[in-house]
Amino acid sequence: MANVKTLIDEWSVRDLEDGSSITINVVNCTELGNQSLPGIQVLYMGNIINYEPLMTERWAYQATKAGVEEYLLENQSWMAHDDQFVKNYLIPGSPLKVKVEVKTRTSRVVAREYELPFEV
């Protein structure tokens, strides 16, 4: 069976200072990761984050170990500046959720959450 990708959401946050924007695409995939199970991809600024069962299980464990309600995926986020960023989180629990926060120099923080199509 071929992987079928379905766009869940596409949104942008504009920076009025230079007219640029940061665009986020969230895609549902029928086959993702080594086990070819359903998952979600988050795409932004040329980066792709795969929320598939094996990696998400590791992140959920790390979140539990750290004792946090929202686990920031530092290596999967763009936080080069304090006033503009894209932060990706895993929210453990039932159901598992993905959270994406975007801020530009002239915007407030815009956040959206998405439920993952699996449990760990």
N, CA, C and O atoms as a GROMACS GRO file, in nm:
protein
  480
    1MET      N    1   0.085  -0.118   0.000
    1MET     CA    2   0.000   0.000   0.000
    1MET      C    3   0.089   0.125   0.000
    1MET      O    4   0.190   0.129   0.071
    2ALA      N    5   0.054   0.222  -0.076
    2ALA     CA    6   0.131   0.345  -0.085
    2ALA      C    7   0.090   0.441   0.027
    2ALA      O    8  -0.024   0.441   0.073
    3ASN      N    9   0.185   0.522   0.069
    3ASN     CA   10   0.159   0.623   0.170
    3ASN      C   11   0.066   0.729   0.111
    3ASN      O   12   0.093   0.785   0.005
    4VAL      N   13  -0.042   0.755   0.181
    4VAL     CA   14  -0.137   0.859   0.138
    4VAL      C   15  -0.124   0.976   0.233
    4VAL      O   16  -0.142   0.961   0.354
    5LYS      N   17  -0.091   1.093   0.178
    5LYS     CA   18  -0.076   1.213   0.259
    5LYS      C   19  -0.197   1.303   0.240
    5LYS      O   20  -0.240   1.330   0.128
    6THR      N   21  -0.252   1.350   0.353
    6THR     CA   22  -0.368   1.438   0.351
    6THR      C   23  -0.335   1.563   0.433
    6THR      O   24  -0.293   1.553   0.548
    7LEU      N   25  -0.354   1.679   0.373
    7LEU     CA   26  -0.327   1.804   0.443
    7LEU      C   27  -0.432   1.824   0.552
    7LEU      O   28  -0.552   1.828   0.524
    8ILE      N   29  -0.386   1.838   0.677
    8ILE     CA   30  -0.475   1.862   0.790
    8ILE      C   31  -0.496   2.013   0.807
    8ILE      O   32  -0.608   2.060   0.826
    9ASP      N   33  -0.385   2.087   0.800
    9ASP     CA   34  -0.392   2.232   0.826
    9ASP      C   35  -0.273   2.301   0.762
    9ASP      O   36  -0.164   2.244   0.753
   10GLU      N   37  -0.295   2.423   0.716
   10GLU     CA   38  -0.188   2.508   0.665
   10GLU      C   39  -0.216   2.649   0.714
   10GLU      O   40  -0.325   2.703   0.694
   11TRP      N   41  -0.116   2.708   0.780
   11TRP     CA   42  -0.135   2.843   0.833
   11TRP      C   43  -0.004   2.918   0.834
   11TRP      O   44   0.104   2.859   0.834
   12SER      N   45  -0.014   3.052   0.834
   12SER     CA   46   0.103   3.138   0.829
   12SER      C   47   0.093   3.247   0.935
   12SER      O   48  -0.016   3.289   0.973
   13VAL      N   49   0.208   3.291   0.979
   13VAL     CA   50   0.216   3.405   1.071
   13VAL      C   51   0.308   3.507   1.004
   13VAL      O   52   0.424   3.478   0.975
   14ARG      N   53   0.254   3.627   0.980
   14ARG     CA   54   0.328   3.731   0.908
   14ARG      C   55   0.413   3.815   1.003
   14ARG      O   56   0.378   3.837   1.119
   15ASP      N   57   0.525   3.861   0.950
   15ASP     CA   58   0.612   3.956   1.018
   15ASP      C   59   0.596   4.089   0.944
   15ASP      O   60   0.640   4.103   0.830
   16LEU      N   61   0.533   4.185   1.009
   16LEU     CA   62   0.506   4.314   0.944
   16LEU      C   63   0.631   4.398   0.927
   16LEU      O   64   0.630   4.496   0.851
   17GLU      N   65   0.738   4.363   0.995
   17GLU     CA   66   0.862   4.440   0.984
   17GLU      C   67   0.925   4.426   0.846
   17GLU      O   68   0.971   4.526   0.789
   18ASP      N   69   0.929   4.305   0.793
   18ASP     CA   70   0.991   4.286   0.662
   18ASP      C   71   0.898   4.219   0.560
   18ASP      O   72   0.941   4.190   0.448
   19GLY      N   73   0.774   4.195   0.597
   19GLY     CA   74   0.678   4.137   0.504
   19GLY      C   75   0.689   3.987   0.486
   19GLY      O   76   0.615   3.930   0.406
   20SER      N   77   0.778   3.922   0.558
   20SER     CA   78   0.794   3.777   0.547
   20SER      C   79   0.686   3.707   0.629
   20SER      O   80   0.612   3.771   0.704
   21SER      N   81   0.679   3.577   0.614
   21SER     CA   82   0.586   3.499   0.696
   21SER      C   83   0.645   3.360   0.719
   21SER      O   84   0.727   3.311   0.641
   22ILE      N   85   0.601   3.298   0.826
   22ILE     CA   86   0.639   3.161   0.857
   22ILE      C   87   0.514   3.076   0.834
   22ILE      O   88   0.410   3.100   0.894
   23THR      N   89   0.527   2.977   0.746
   23THR     CA   90   0.414   2.891   0.710
   23THR      C   91   0.433   2.752   0.771
   23THR      O   92   0.542   2.695   0.765
   24ILE      N   93   0.325   2.701   0.828
   24ILE     CA   94   0.325   2.568   0.888
   24ILE      C   95   0.227   2.480   0.810
   24ILE      O   96   0.114   2.521   0.786
   25ASN      N   97   0.271   2.362   0.771
   25ASN     CA   98   0.185   2.261   0.709
   25ASN      C   99   0.181   2.139   0.800
   25ASN      O  100   0.286   2.092   0.844
   26VAL      N  101   0.062   2.089   0.826
   26VAL     CA  102   0.046   1.968   0.906
   26VAL      C  103  -0.021   1.865   0.816
   26VAL      O  104  -0.129   1.890   0.762
   27VAL      N  105   0.044   1.748   0.802
   27VAL     CA  106   0.000   1.647   0.707
   27VAL      C  107  -0.022   1.514   0.779
   27VAL      O  108   0.062   1.471   0.858
   28ASN      N  109  -0.135   1.450   0.752
   28ASN     CA  110  -0.162   1.316   0.802
   28ASN      C  111  -0.106   1.216   0.703
   28ASN      O  112  -0.132   1.227   0.583
   29CYS      N  113  -0.031   1.118   0.750
   29CYS     CA  114   0.029   1.015   0.664
   29CYS      C  115  -0.023   0.878   0.705
   29CYS      O  116  -0.035   0.849   0.824
   30THR      N  117  -0.055   0.795   0.607
   30THR     CA  118  -0.102   0.660   0.639
   30THR      C  119   0.012   0.566   0.676
   30THR      O  120  -0.009   0.469   0.748
   31GLU      N  121   0.134   0.595   0.626
   31GLU     CA  122   0.250   0.513   0.658
   31GLU      C  123   0.367   0.604   0.690
   31GLU      O  124   0.412   0.681   0.606
   32LEU      N  125   0.416   0.595   0.813
   32LEU     CA  126   0.526   0.681   0.856
   32LEU      C  127   0.616   0.601   0.949
   32LEU      O  128   0.568   0.522   1.030
   33GLY      N  129   0.745   0.622   0.939
   33GLY     CA  130   0.840   0.556   1.028
   33GLY      C  131   0.875   0.415   0.985
   33GLY      O  132   0.830   0.367   0.881
   34ASN      N  133   0.956   0.348   1.067
   34ASN     CA  134   1.004   0.214   1.035
   34ASN      C  135   0.895   0.108   1.034
   34ASN      O  136   0.909   0.005   0.968
   35GLN      N  137   0.787   0.132   1.107
   35GLN     CA  138   0.681   0.033   1.114
   35GLN      C  139   0.568   0.060   1.014
   35GLN      O  140   0.471  -0.015   1.008
   36SER      N  141   0.581   0.166   0.936
   36SER     CA  142   0.481   0.204   0.835
   36SER      C  143   0.342   0.216   0.896
   36SER      O  144   0.245   0.162   0.843
   37LEU      N  145   0.333   0.288   1.009
   37LEU     CA  146   0.206   0.311   1.076
   37LEU      C  147   0.162   0.455   1.054
   37LEU      O  148   0.244   0.539   1.016
   38PRO      N  149   0.034   0.487   1.076
   38PRO     CA  150  -0.014   0.624   1.058
   38PRO      C  151   0.057   0.721   1.152
   38PRO      O  152   0.096   0.684   1.263
   39GLY      N  153   0.075   0.844   1.106
   39GLY     CA  154   0.138   0.948   1.186
   39GLY      C  155   0.112   1.084   1.125
   39GLY      O  156   0.037   1.098   1.029
   40ILE      N  157   0.177   1.184   1.182
   40ILE     CA  158   0.162   1.322   1.138
   40ILE      C  159   0.298   1.381   1.108
   40ILE      O  160   0.395   1.355   1.179
   41GLN      N  161   0.306   1.460   1.002
   41GLN     CA  162   0.426   1.536   0.969
   41GLN      C  163   0.395   1.684   0.987
   41GLN      O  164   0.288   1.732   0.949
   42VAL      N  165   0.490   1.757   1.046
   42VAL     CA  166   0.482   1.903   1.055
   42VAL      C  167   0.595   1.958   0.970
   42VAL      O  168   0.711   1.924   0.991
   43LEU      N  169   0.561   2.044   0.874
   43LEU     CA  170   0.659   2.101   0.783
   43LEU      C  171   0.664   2.252   0.803
   43LEU      O  172   0.560   2.319   0.807
   44TYR      N  173   0.786   2.306   0.815
   44TYR     CA  174   0.804   2.451   0.826
   44TYR      C  175   0.947   2.485   0.785
   44TYR      O  176   1.040   2.412   0.820
   45MET      N  177   0.964   2.593   0.713
   45MET     CA  178   1.095   2.647   0.677
   45MET      C  179   1.193   2.539   0.627
   45MET      O  180   1.311   2.542   0.662
   46GLY      N  181   1.145   2.445   0.548
   46GLY     CA  182   1.231   2.340   0.496
   46GLY      C  183   1.257   2.226   0.592
   46GLY      O  184   1.332   2.134   0.558
   47ASN      N  185   1.197   2.228   0.709
   47ASN     CA  186   1.212   2.121   0.808
   47ASN      C  187   1.090   2.032   0.808
   47ASN      O  188   0.978   2.078   0.784
   48ILE      N  189   1.111   1.904   0.836
   48ILE     CA  190   1.001   1.807   0.847
   48ILE      C  191   1.018   1.733   0.979
   48ILE      O  192   1.125   1.678   1.007
   49ILE      N  193   0.913   1.730   1.058
   49ILE     CA  194   0.914   1.655   1.184
   49ILE      C  195   0.814   1.541   1.169
   49ILE      O  196   0.697   1.564   1.138
   50ASN      N  197   0.860   1.420   1.190
   50ASN     CA  198   0.774   1.303   1.180
   50ASN      C  199   0.730   1.260   1.320
   50ASN      O  200   0.812   1.220   1.402
   51TYR      N  201   0.601   1.269   1.345
   51TYR     CA  202   0.544   1.217   1.468
   51TYR      C  203   0.492   1.077   1.435
   51TYR      O  204   0.375   1.060   1.399
   52GLU      N  205   0.580   0.979   1.449
   52GLU     CA  206   0.547   0.839   1.423
   52GLU      C  207   0.564   0.763   1.554
   52GLU      O  208   0.633   0.810   1.644
   53PRO      N  209   0.502   0.646   1.568
   53PRO     CA  210   0.497   0.578   1.697
   53PRO      C  211   0.630   0.556   1.768
   53PRO      O  212   0.639   0.581   1.888
   54LEU      N  213   0.734   0.510   1.699
   54LEU     CA  214   0.860   0.478   1.767
   54LEU      C  215   0.926   0.603   1.828
   54LEU      O  216   0.964   0.602   1.945
   55MET      N  217   0.939   0.708   1.749
   55MET     CA  218   1.005   0.830   1.800
   55MET      C  219   0.918   0.900   1.903
   55MET      O  220   0.968   0.953   2.002
   56THR      N  221   0.787   0.899   1.880
   56THR     CA  222   0.696   0.964   1.973
   56THR      C  223   0.697   0.893   2.108
   56THR      O  224   0.683   0.957   2.212
   57GLU      N  225   0.713   0.761   2.106
   57GLU     CA  226   0.722   0.686   2.232
   57GLU      C  227   0.844   0.731   2.312
   57GLU      O  228   0.836   0.744   2.434
   58ARG      N  229   0.956   0.754   2.243
   58ARG     CA  230   1.077   0.802   2.310
   58ARG      C  231   1.054   0.941   2.368
   58ARG      O  232   1.092   0.968   2.482
   59TRP      N  233   0.991   1.030   2.289
   59TRP     CA  234   0.964   1.166   2.338
   59TRP      C  235   0.868   1.163   2.458
   59TRP      O  236   0.885   1.240   2.552
   60ALA      N  237   0.768   1.075   2.454
   60ALA     CA  238   0.673   1.064   2.565
   60ALA      C  239   0.743   1.016   2.691
   60ALA      O  240   0.714   1.064   2.800
   61TYR      N  241   0.836   0.922   2.676
   61TYR     CA  242   0.915   0.876   2.790
   61TYR      C  243   0.998   0.990   2.847
   61TYR      O  244   1.002   1.010   2.969
   62GLN      N  245   1.065   1.066   2.760
   62GLN     CA  246   1.147   1.178   2.806
   62GLN      C  247   1.061   1.284   2.874
   62GLN      O  248   1.106   1.346   2.971
   63ALA      N  249   0.939   1.306   2.826
   63ALA     CA  250   0.848   1.402   2.889
   63ALA      C  251   0.810   1.356   3.029
   63ALA      O  252   0.807   1.436   3.122
   64THR      N  253   0.781   1.227   3.043
   64THR     CA  254   0.746   1.172   3.173
   64THR      C  255   0.864   1.180   3.268
   64THR      O  256   0.848   1.216   3.385
   65LYS      N  257   0.982   1.148   3.218
   65LYS     CA  258   1.104   1.153   3.299
   65LYS      C  259   1.133   1.297   3.345
   65LYS      O  260   1.177   1.318   3.458
   66ALA      N  261   1.107   1.395   3.258
   66ALA     CA  262   1.130   1.535   3.293
   66ALA      C  263   1.017   1.593   3.377
   66ALA      O  264   1.032   1.699   3.437
   67GLY      N  265   0.903   1.523   3.382
   67GLY     CA  266   0.790   1.568   3.462
   67GLY      C  267   0.722   1.692   3.406
   67GLY      O  268   0.677   1.777   3.482
   68VAL      N  269   0.715   1.704   3.274
   68VAL     CA  270   0.655   1.822   3.211
   68VAL      C  271   0.524   1.783   3.141
   68VAL      O  272   0.506   1.669   3.098
   69GLU      N  273   0.434   1.881   3.131
   69GLU     CA  274   0.307   1.857   3.063
   69GLU      C  275   0.318   1.880   2.913
   69GLU      O  276   0.241   1.823   2.835
   70GLU      N  277   0.413   1.964   2.872
   70GLU     CA  278   0.439   1.989   2.731
   70GLU      C  279   0.589   1.970   2.710
   70GLU      O  280   0.670   2.042   2.770
   71TYR      N  281   0.626   1.874   2.627
   71TYR     CA  282   0.767   1.843   2.605
   71TYR      C  283   0.816   1.916   2.480
   71TYR      O  284   0.775   1.883   2.369
   72LEU      N  285   0.903   2.014   2.500
   72LEU     CA  286   0.959   2.090   2.389
   72LEU      C  287   1.061   2.006   2.315
   72LEU      O  288   1.156   1.955   2.375
   73LEU      N  289   1.041   1.991   2.186
   73LEU     CA  290   1.136   1.916   2.102
   73LEU      C  291   1.241   2.016   2.053
   73LEU      O  292   1.230   2.071   1.943
   74GLU      N  293   1.342   2.037   2.135
   74GLU     CA  294   1.442   2.141   2.107
   74GLU      C  295   1.514   2.118   1.975
   74GLU      O  296   1.537   2.213   1.901
   75ASN      N  297   1.551   1.994   1.945
   75ASN     CA  298   1.624   1.965   1.822
   75ASN      C  299   1.536   1.975   1.698
   75ASN      O  300   1.587   1.981   1.586
   76GLN      N  301   1.405   1.976   1.716
   76GLN     CA  302   1.310   1.984   1.605
   76GLN      C  303   1.247   2.122   1.593
   76GLN      O  304   1.157   2.142   1.511
   77SER      N  305   1.293   2.217   1.672
   77SER     CA  306   1.237   2.353   1.674
   77SER      C  307   1.339   2.452   1.621
   77SER      O  308   1.459   2.425   1.618
   78TRP      N  309   1.290   2.568   1.579
   78TRP     CA  310   1.377   2.678   1.534
   78TRP      C  311   1.364   2.790   1.636
   78TRP      O  312   1.262   2.858   1.641
   79MET      N  313   1.469   2.808   1.717
   79MET     CA  314   1.467   2.907   1.824
   79MET      C  315   1.595   2.991   1.821
   79MET      O  316   1.660   3.011   1.924
   80ALA      N  317   1.629   3.039   1.702
   80ALA     CA  318   1.752   3.116   1.686
   80ALA      C  319   1.742   3.253   1.751
   80ALA      O  320   1.844   3.312   1.787
   81HIS      N  321   1.621   3.306   1.767
   81HIS     CA  322   1.600   3.438   1.824
   81HIS      C  323   1.493   3.431   1.932
   81HIS      O  324   1.407   3.343   1.929
   82ASP      N  325   1.497   3.525   2.026
   82ASP     CA  326   1.396   3.529   2.130
   82ASP      C  327   1.262   3.584   2.080
   82ASP      O  328   1.156   3.548   2.130
   83ASP      N  329   1.269   3.672   1.979
   83ASP     CA  330   1.147   3.738   1.932
   83ASP      C  331   1.086   3.675   1.808
   83ASP      O  332   0.984   3.723   1.758
   84GLN      N  333   1.145   3.569   1.756
   84GLN     CA  334   1.086   3.494   1.645
   84GLN      C  335   1.130   3.349   1.655
   84GLN      O  336   1.249   3.319   1.669
   85PHE      N  337   1.032   3.259   1.648
   85PHE     CA  338   1.064   3.118   1.665
   85PHE      C  339   0.952   3.029   1.614
   85PHE      O  340   0.840   3.075   1.589
   86VAL      N  341   0.984   2.901   1.599
   86VAL     CA  342   0.888   2.793   1.576
   86VAL      C  343   0.924   2.686   1.679
   86VAL      O  344   1.032   2.628   1.674
   87LYS      N  345   0.832   2.662   1.772
   87LYS     CA  346   0.855   2.561   1.876
   87LYS      C  347   0.758   2.446   1.855
   87LYS      O  348   0.638   2.466   1.836
   88ASN      N  349   0.812   2.326   1.860
   88ASN     CA  350   0.732   2.204   1.844
   88ASN      C  351   0.731   2.128   1.976
   88ASN      O  352   0.834   2.108   2.039
   89TYR      N  353   0.612   2.085   2.016
   89TYR     CA  354   0.594   2.016   2.143
   89TYR      C  355   0.522   1.884   2.122
   89TYR      O  356   0.448   1.866   2.025
   90LEU      N  357   0.545   1.792   2.216
   90LEU     CA  358   0.462   1.674   2.230
   90LEU      C  359   0.388   1.690   2.362
   90LEU      O  360   0.449   1.715   2.465
   91ILE      N  361   0.257   1.675   2.358
   91ILE     CA  362   0.176   1.681   2.480
   91ILE      C  363   0.136   1.538   2.513
   91ILE      O  364   0.048   1.481   2.450
   92PRO      N  365   0.204   1.479   2.615
   92PRO     CA  366   0.173   1.340   2.650
   92PRO      C  367   0.036   1.329   2.714
   92PRO      O  368  -0.022   1.428   2.758
   93GLY      N  369  -0.014   1.210   2.719
   93GLY     CA  370  -0.146   1.186   2.778
   93GLY      C  371  -0.231   1.110   2.679
   93GLY      O  372  -0.182   1.052   2.583
   94SER      N  373  -0.359   1.113   2.705
   94SER     CA  374  -0.452   1.045   2.615
   94SER      C  375  -0.562   1.143   2.579
   94SER      O  376  -0.640   1.181   2.666
   95PRO      N  377  -0.572   1.183   2.457
   95PRO     CA  378  -0.491   1.144   2.343
   95PRO      C  379  -0.359   1.222   2.338
   95PRO      O  380  -0.349   1.332   2.393
   96LEU      N  381  -0.260   1.164   2.272
   96LEU     CA  382  -0.134   1.235   2.247
   96LEU      C  383  -0.162   1.351   2.153
   96LEU      O  384  -0.244   1.340   2.062
   97LYS      N  385  -0.092   1.462   2.176
   97LYS     CA  386  -0.112   1.578   2.089
   97LYS      C  387   0.022   1.638   2.049
   97LYS      O  388   0.122   1.624   2.118
   98VAL      N  389   0.019   1.705   1.935
   98VAL     CA  390   0.129   1.785   1.884
   98VAL      C  391   0.089   1.930   1.905
   98VAL      O  392  -0.026   1.968   1.881
   99LYS      N  393   0.184   2.012   1.948
   99LYS     CA  394   0.157   2.156   1.961
   99LYS      C  395   0.266   2.231   1.886
   99LYS      O  396   0.385   2.201   1.902
  100VAL      N  397   0.225   2.328   1.806
  100VAL     CA  398   0.319   2.411   1.731
  100VAL      C  399   0.295   2.555   1.771
  100VAL      O  400   0.182   2.604   1.763
  101GLU      N  401   0.401   2.625   1.814
  101GLU     CA  402   0.395   2.767   1.849
  101GLU      C  403   0.483   2.845   1.753
  101GLU      O  404   0.598   2.808   1.728
  102VAL      N  405   0.428   2.954   1.698
  102VAL     CA  406   0.502   3.038   1.604
  102VAL      C  407   0.493   3.182   1.650
  102VAL      O  408   0.388   3.229   1.692
  103LYS      N  409   0.606   3.251   1.643
  103LYS     CA  410   0.611   3.394   1.675
  103LYS      C  411   0.704   3.463   1.577
  103LYS      O  412   0.814   3.415   1.549
  104THR      N  413   0.658   3.576   1.524
  104THR     CA  414   0.745   3.662   1.444
  104THR      C  415   0.774   3.787   1.526
  104THR      O  416   0.718   3.805   1.634
  105ARG      N  417   0.859   3.872   1.473
  105ARG     CA  418   0.897   3.993   1.548
  105ARG      C  419   0.778   4.081   1.581
  105ARG      O  420   0.777   4.146   1.686
  106THR      N  421   0.677   4.084   1.495
  106THR     CA  422   0.564   4.176   1.515
  106THR      C  423   0.435   4.106   1.553
  106THR      O  424   0.331   4.172   1.563
  107SER      N  425   0.438   3.976   1.575
  107SER     CA  426   0.314   3.904   1.609
  107SER      C  427   0.318   3.856   1.753
  107SER      O  428   0.422   3.855   1.819
  108ARG      N  429   0.203   3.818   1.799
  108ARG     CA  430   0.194   3.748   1.928
  108ARG      C  431   0.223   3.601   1.900
  108ARG      O  432   0.235   3.562   1.784
  109VAL      N  433   0.235   3.520   2.002
  109VAL     CA  434   0.257   3.376   1.984
  109VAL      C  435   0.127   3.313   1.935
  109VAL      O  436   0.022   3.330   1.997
  110VAL      N  437   0.135   3.242   1.825
  110VAL     CA  438   0.020   3.171   1.770
  110VAL      C  439   0.047   3.022   1.789
  110VAL      O  440   0.150   2.970   1.746
  111ALA      N  441  -0.047   2.952   1.854
  111ALA     CA  442  -0.028   2.810   1.884
  111ALA      C  443  -0.148   2.730   1.835
  111ALA      O  444  -0.262   2.774   1.843
  112ARG      N  445  -0.120   2.611   1.783
  112ARG     CA  446  -0.225   2.518   1.742
  112ARG      C  447  -0.186   2.378   1.787
  112ARG      O  448  -0.068   2.343   1.792
  113GLU      N  449  -0.288   2.298   1.820
  113GLU     CA  450  -0.267   2.161   1.864
  113GLU      C  451  -0.337   2.064   1.770
  113GLU      O  452  -0.441   2.094   1.711
  114TYR      N  453  -0.276   1.944   1.758
  114TYR     CA  454  -0.331   1.838   1.671
  114TYR      C  455  -0.320   1.705   1.742
  114TYR      O  456  -0.216   1.674   1.801
  115GLU      N  457  -0.427   1.626   1.738
  115GLU     CA  458  -0.423   1.493   1.798
  115GLU      C  459  -0.350   1.396   1.708
  115GLU      O  460  -0.366   1.398   1.586
  116LEU      N  461  -0.270   1.310   1.769
  116LEU     CA  462  -0.199   1.207   1.694
  116LEU      C  463  -0.292   1.087   1.672
  116LEU      O  464  -0.376   1.058   1.757
  117PRO      N  465  -0.276   1.016   1.559
  117PRO     CA  466  -0.366   0.904   1.529
  117PRO      C  467  -0.323   0.771   1.593
  117PRO      O  468  -0.356   0.664   1.542
  118PHE      N  469  -0.250   0.778   1.704
  118PHE     CA  470  -0.204   0.656   1.770
  118PHE      C  471  -0.178   0.686   1.918
  118PHE      O  472  -0.170   0.802   1.959
  119GLU      N  473  -0.164   0.581   1.995
  119GLU     CA  474  -0.128   0.589   2.137
  119GLU      C  475   0.004   0.516   2.156
  119GLU      O  476   0.038   0.427   2.077
  120VAL      N  477   0.079   0.554   2.258
  120VAL     CA  478   0.204   0.483   2.290
  120VAL      C  479   0.197   0.426   2.429
  120VAL      O  480   0.292   0.363   2.475
   0.00000   0.00000   0.00000
